[in-house]
Amino acid sequence: MIHSGMVAGLVAFLAAAPAGGRDAGTPDAGTPRAVSPAQFKRPVEILADKLEIAGKRNEAVWSGHVRARRGTTLLRCNRLIAHYSGQQEITRIECVGDVEAEDGDRWAKGERADFDNVAGVLVVTGSPEARQGPNHMRGTKVTFNVEQDTLEVENAVAIFETSGKGGLRTPKPKGKP
């Protein structure tokens, strides 16, 4: 366990050695080898104040100022639970509390996020809001598909901003001239 005051971070998740810890095909088969992030299909870098690993459940829990990055996708939250495979690759990430997600010009926030690291799909819930470019949306669920570069909002209320005459305008709040 890493205690508060330290920054806990792992790249490509728990990657001290390949699955099984040894490669029988090399002369130093009894010595674990370091694994570079390039050896993983979907590396994730996670930084936080504290890290706890529950190896029997294949979970790791980061808390305090959590930041997780996979490619162009950045997640920030209070608490992150990473589920990983027997090969030590993150398969799923759950973020809880003050969640913010960014990917390119897309942004979302809510109270909870689930990220399927295999499919590249992020779902934000808990009064979620989203923005893509100048357009702002609210709904019950926001879904980013990182692989397909799409954003979907269920039960959406959207404000589309454009410039120029005849375009859509941001509605003014009630009671304002």
C-alpha positions as CSV (number, residue, x, y, z in Angstrom):
1,M,0.0,0.0,0.0
2,I,1.3,3.5,-0.8
3,H,0.2,6.1,1.8
4,S,-0.9,9.7,1.3
5,G,1.7,12.2,0.7
6,M,3.3,10.1,-2.0
7,V,2.2,10.0,-5.6
8,A,1.1,6.5,-6.6
9,G,1.4,5.8,-10.3
10,L,1.7,2.9,-12.7
11,V,2.2,2.8,-16.4
12,A,0.6,-0.1,-18.3
13,F,-0.6,-1.3,-15.0
14,L,1.3,-3.5,-12.5
15,A,3.9,-4.2,-15.2
16,A,6.9,-5.6,-13.3
17,A,7.1,-8.7,-15.4
18,P,5.2,-10.5,-18.2
19,A,2.4,-12.9,-17.3
20,G,4.0,-15.6,-15.2
21,G,7.0,-13.4,-14.5
22,R,9.4,-15.4,-16.7
23,D,10.1,-16.1,-20.3
24,A,11.3,-19.7,-20.6
25,G,12.8,-18.9,-24.1
26,T,15.6,-16.7,-22.7
27,P,18.9,-17.6,-21.0
28,D,17.9,-15.6,-17.9
29,A,14.5,-17.4,-17.5
30,G,14.7,-17.2,-13.7
31,T,14.9,-13.4,-13.7
32,P,11.7,-11.3,-14.1
33,R,12.0,-8.8,-16.9
34,A,10.6,-5.2,-16.9
35,V,7.7,-4.7,-19.3
36,S,7.6,-1.6,-21.4
37,P,4.2,0.2,-22.0
38,A,4.7,-0.6,-25.7
39,Q,4.2,-4.3,-25.0
40,F,0.6,-3.6,-23.9
41,K,-2.2,-3.1,-26.4
42,R,-4.0,-0.3,-24.4
43,P,-1.6,1.2,-21.8
44,V,-3.0,3.4,-19.1
45,E,-1.1,5.8,-16.9
46,I,-2.7,6.4,-13.5
47,L,-1.5,8.9,-10.9
48,A,-3.0,9.6,-7.4
49,D,-2.2,10.3,-3.8
50,K,-2.9,6.7,-2.7
51,L,-2.9,3.2,-4.2
52,E,-4.2,-0.1,-2.8
53,I,-3.9,-3.4,-4.7
54,A,-6.4,-6.2,-4.2
55,G,-4.6,-8.9,-6.1
56,K,-7.0,-11.8,-5.4
57,R,-9.8,-9.7,-6.9
58,N,-7.6,-8.3,-9.8
59,E,-8.4,-4.8,-8.7
60,A,-6.4,-1.7,-7.8
61,V,-7.9,1.4,-6.1
62,W,-6.5,4.8,-6.5
63,S,-7.8,7.7,-4.4
64,G,-7.1,11.4,-4.0
65,H,-6.5,13.7,-7.0
66,V,-6.7,10.8,-9.5
67,R,-5.6,11.3,-13.1
68,A,-5.7,8.5,-15.7
69,R,-4.6,8.8,-19.3
70,R,-5.0,6.4,-22.2
71,G,-3.9,7.9,-25.4
72,T,-5.8,11.1,-25.9
73,T,-8.4,10.3,-23.2
74,L,-7.8,11.9,-19.8
75,L,-10.0,11.1,-16.7
76,R,-9.9,12.9,-13.4
77,C,-11.8,11.9,-10.3
78,N,-11.7,11.3,-6.5
79,R,-11.5,7.5,-6.6
80,L,-10.7,5.1,-9.4
81,I,-11.1,1.3,-9.4
82,A,-9.1,-0.5,-12.1
83,H,-10.0,-4.1,-13.0
84,Y,-7.3,-6.0,-14.7
85,S,-6.8,-9.4,-16.4
86,G,-4.5,-12.2,-15.5
87,Q,-2.0,-10.7,-18.0
88,Q,-2.0,-7.5,-15.9
89,E,-3.7,-5.3,-18.5
90,I,-6.5,-3.0,-17.4
91,T,-9.8,-4.1,-18.8
92,R,-12.2,-1.7,-17.1
93,I,-12.0,1.5,-15.0
94,E,-14.6,2.9,-12.7
95,C,-14.3,6.5,-11.6
96,V,-16.3,7.9,-8.7
97,G,-16.7,11.5,-7.4
98,D,-16.2,14.7,-9.4
99,V,-15.5,12.9,-12.6
100,E,-14.2,14.9,-15.6
101,A,-13.3,13.3,-18.9
102,E,-11.5,14.9,-21.9
103,D,-10.7,13.6,-25.3
104,G,-9.8,16.0,-28.1
105,D,-12.5,18.7,-28.2
106,R,-14.9,16.5,-26.2
107,W,-15.4,17.0,-22.5
108,A,-17.8,15.5,-20.0
109,K,-18.4,15.6,-16.2
110,G,-20.6,13.8,-13.8
111,E,-20.5,11.8,-10.6
112,R,-19.5,8.4,-12.1
113,A,-17.7,7.1,-15.1
114,D,-17.2,3.6,-16.5
115,F,-14.4,3.1,-19.1
116,D,-14.2,-0.2,-21.1
117,N,-10.5,-0.1,-21.9
118,V,-10.8,-3.0,-24.4
119,A,-13.6,-1.4,-26.5
120,G,-12.5,2.2,-25.8
121,V,-16.0,3.3,-24.6
122,L,-16.5,5.7,-21.7
123,V,-19.9,6.2,-20.0
124,V,-20.5,9.1,-17.7
125,T,-23.6,9.2,-15.4
126,G,-24.8,11.2,-12.3
127,S,-26.1,14.5,-13.7
128,P,-23.7,14.4,-16.6
129,E,-22.9,17.3,-18.9
130,A,-20.9,17.2,-22.1
131,R,-19.3,19.6,-24.5
132,Q,-18.1,19.1,-28.0
133,G,-16.5,22.2,-29.5
134,P,-18.8,25.1,-28.6
135,N,-21.8,22.9,-28.1
136,H,-23.0,22.0,-24.6
137,M,-25.3,19.1,-23.6
138,R,-26.9,17.7,-20.5
139,G,-28.7,14.3,-20.2
140,T,-28.9,11.1,-18.2
141,K,-26.0,9.4,-19.8
142,V,-23.0,10.6,-21.9
143,T,-21.1,8.0,-24.0
144,F,-17.7,8.7,-25.7
145,N,-16.6,6.0,-28.1
146,V,-12.9,6.8,-28.3
147,E,-12.2,4.3,-31.1
148,Q,-15.0,5.6,-33.3
149,D,-14.6,9.3,-32.3
150,T,-18.3,9.7,-31.3
151,L,-20.3,11.4,-28.5
152,E,-23.8,10.3,-27.6
153,V,-26.1,11.9,-24.9
154,E,-29.3,10.1,-23.8
155,N,-32.3,12.3,-22.9
156,A,-30.3,15.3,-24.2
157,V,-30.9,18.9,-23.8
158,A,-28.5,20.7,-26.0
159,I,-27.3,24.2,-26.8
160,F,-25.7,24.7,-30.2
161,E,-23.8,27.8,-30.8
162,T,-23.0,29.3,-34.2
163,S,-21.9,32.6,-35.4
164,G,-23.5,34.8,-38.0
165,K,-27.1,35.9,-38.8
166,G,-29.8,33.3,-38.9
167,G,-27.9,30.8,-36.9
168,L,-28.8,29.1,-33.7
169,R,-28.2,31.1,-30.6
170,T,-27.7,30.2,-27.0
171,P,-31.0,30.8,-25.2
172,K,-30.9,33.5,-22.6
173,P,-31.8,32.6,-19.0
174,K,-35.3,33.4,-17.9
175,G,-35.8,36.9,-16.5
176,K,-32.8,38.3,-18.5
177,P,-33.4,40.8,-21.3
